[in-house]
Amino acid sequence: MGIISWIILGLLAGAIAKILLPGRDPGGLIGTTLIGIAGAFIGGWISARWLDRPVTKDFYDGATWVSAIGGALVLLILYRIFFGNSRERR
């Protein structure tokens, strides 16, 4: 898979992560999209590095999608933990 495929996968993974983890995000749509892209890259890297499951072969492989969505979910949760209160009204 090329870099464009990872970006597209990240956009979709970010949307799926947002559906699985509803609520108000501090970054809005753009922040969630960027988190999805970063999550796809990080999830793919973790999958290839420590799980011995390289995800660079096929866009439609289940391991590719699970690792991208999992990475996006982890980043979204961390983002909410660290920056979740930054948009509260005072």
TORMI-425920 format. One record per residue (C-alpha): residue number from 0; residue in three letters; chain; x, y, z. Coordinates in pm, 1 decimal, decimal comma. Layout:
BEGIN
    i   aa  ch        xx        yy        zz
  NUM  ALA   A         X         Y         Z
...
This chain:
BEGIN
    i   aa  ch        xx        yy        zz
    0  MET   A       0,0       0,0       0,0
    1  GLY   A     119,1     345,9     -80,7
    2  ILE   A      99,8     662,5     121,5
    3  ILE   A    -225,3     769,8     -46,8
    4  SER   A    -387,0     440,6      53,4
    5  TRP   A    -280,4     495,0     416,1
    6  ILE   A    -427,5     845,9     413,2
    7  ILE   A    -757,8     720,2     271,8
    8  LEU   A    -758,0     436,5     522,6
    9  GLY   A    -683,9     688,4     799,0
   10  LEU   A    -976,1     907,0     696,2
   11  LEU   A   -1209,3     609,2     705,6
   12  ALA   A   -1058,3     477,4    1029,6
   13  GLY   A   -1105,1     818,1    1191,5
   14  ALA   A   -1470,0     824,2    1087,1
   15  ILE   A   -1526,4     471,0    1218,0
   16  ALA   A   -1347,1     554,0    1544,1
   17  LYS   A   -1570,8     861,1    1582,2
   18  ILE   A   -1879,6     644,8    1529,8
   19  LEU   A   -1756,2     391,0    1785,8
   20  LEU   A   -1663,4     664,6    2035,0
   21  PRO   A   -1931,3     934,0    2004,2
   22  GLY   A   -1918,2    1260,7    2189,1
   23  ARG   A   -1773,4    1603,9    2156,1
   24  ASP   A   -1409,1    1610,6    2055,0
   25  PRO   A   -1186,3    1905,0    2134,8
   26  GLY   A   -1055,1    1921,2    1777,9
   27  GLY   A   -1380,2    1885,4    1587,4
   28  LEU   A   -1396,5    1727,7    1243,7
   29  ILE   A   -1048,6    1830,9    1132,1
   30  GLY   A    -886,4    1709,9    1453,9
   31  THR   A   -1067,3    1377,2    1436,0
   32  THR   A    -962,7    1334,7    1072,1
   33  LEU   A    -597,9    1402,0    1152,3
   34  ILE   A    -617,2    1165,4    1448,2
   35  GLY   A    -758,5     898,1    1216,7
   36  ILE   A    -472,9     938,0     971,6
   37  ALA   A    -212,4     930,3    1249,9
   38  GLY   A    -390,2     631,4    1406,7
   39  ALA   A    -373,5     439,9    1080,5
   40  PHE   A      -0,5     495,1    1055,5
   41  ILE   A      65,2     414,6    1421,5
   42  GLY   A    -164,6     110,6    1421,1
   43  GLY   A       2,3     -22,4    1106,4
   44  TRP   A     346,4      33,2    1251,6
   45  ILE   A     257,7    -143,0    1579,0
   46  SER   A      99,7    -431,1    1388,8
   47  ALA   A     406,5    -479,8    1171,3
   48  ARG   A     661,9    -419,5    1445,4
   49  TRP   A     531,7    -609,6    1747,2
   50  LEU   A     248,2    -829,5    1625,8
   51  ASP   A     448,1    -968,8    1331,6
   52  ARG   A     158,6    -890,7    1101,3
   53  PRO   A     272,1    -656,2     822,1
   54  VAL   A     -17,8    -460,5     682,0
   55  THR   A     146,3    -323,4     369,9
   56  LYS   A      22,0    -590,5     131,9
   57  ASP   A    -350,6    -537,1      80,8
   58  PHE   A    -589,1    -247,7     139,5
   59  TYR   A    -880,1    -482,4     207,6
   60  ASP   A    -702,1    -703,5     462,3
   61  GLY   A    -885,8    -729,7     794,4
   62  ALA   A    -566,6    -683,7     996,5
   63  THR   A    -501,8    -356,2     816,7
   64  TRP   A    -844,1    -219,6     907,8
   65  VAL   A    -837,9    -344,8    1266,3
   66  SER   A    -495,6    -194,5    1329,8
   67  ALA   A    -590,0     139,6    1171,8
   68  ILE   A    -919,0     167,6    1360,0
   69  GLY   A    -754,7      53,8    1683,6
   70  GLY   A    -479,4     311,5    1644,2
   71  ALA   A    -733,9     584,2    1574,8
   72  LEU   A    -940,7     483,7    1879,3
   73  VAL   A    -636,9     488,6    2107,5
   74  LEU   A    -529,1     830,3    1980,0
   75  LEU   A    -883,5     966,0    2007,2
   76  ILE   A    -911,9     846,7    2366,6
   77  LEU   A    -572,4     994,3    2455,1
   78  TYR   A    -665,3    1320,0    2285,1
   79  ARG   A    -986,5    1341,5    2487,6
   80  ILE   A    -801,4    1265,4    2810,7
   81  PHE   A    -535,8    1531,8    2757,4
   82  PHE   A    -735,3    1799,9    2575,9
   83  GLY   A   -1097,0    1713,6    2655,7
   84  ASN   A   -1156,7    2007,3    2888,0
   85  SER   A   -1005,3    2269,2    2660,1
   86  ARG   A   -1339,6    2350,0    2490,5
   87  GLU   A   -1552,9    2379,4    2801,7
   88  ARG   A   -1751,1    2697,6    2839,3
   89  ARG   A   -1657,5    2914,4    3129,1
